[in-house]
Amino acid sequence: AQTVTQSQPEMSVQEAETVTLSCTYDTSESDYYLFWYKQPPSRQMILVIRQEAYKQQNATENRFSVNFQKAAKSFSLKISDSQLGDAAMYFCAYRRTQGGSEKLVFGKGTKLTVNP
Amino acid sequence: DTGVSQNPRHKITKRGQNVTFRCDPISEHNRLYWYRQTLGQGPEFLTYFQNEAQLEKSRLLSDRFSAERPKGSFSTLEIQRTEQGDSAMYLCASQDNNQPQHFGDGTRLSIL
């Protein structure tokens, strides 16, 4: 079974600075998707960024980028120029690409605080 | 695209009562998922529908839980004889083929 581990329960960053959230995963499959989702307090979970395992190029979405290391099974999220609105729980998630449902397997999350 | 809608947002009930939640997915999304999220944890998969067919159920889904998706549109999740351990946020997500899942706001269940 696939597992996702987020080793940082909490992180904090100063506004305008850069922060990196860690995620490792375990799978025996060669093709899959990885995601970072953001869940603000009492609000909807929204997709931040996704990475397809067969693509070597790291995904980027504006201030958000990932460092995908397939051999190490590592998938970290870098947030540049942090803003107050980035404060939230961040979840790393894995999804298989073939066979059965494409359910998401989530880590336990990292609570990000942005200090003004 | 009006997003995934879940009702009610909050449900408080006494232990032993039955509760039902509803999820309206993004229109024409053929896949629908239910997840459960307890405090301090990431969401855990409960069950999955492709159109009206329930194709996968987690071990977490005990006999007291049942889900339906008649006509492949909205879905309901029913919990019978609720227990304290059922207190959680119940999240619904819908997906169009190979695209990312879109989540609703969730239904927070509190068991007294």
Interface residues (C-beta under 8 A of the other chain):
Chain A: V4 F35 Y37 R43 Q44 M45 I46 L47 R50 F91 A93 G100 S101 E102 K103 L104 V105 F106 G107 K108 G109
Chain B: G3 R31 Y33 Y35 G40 Q41 G42 P43 E44 F45 Y48 Q50 L55 E56 L91 A93 Q95 P100 Q101 H102 F103 G104 D105 G106
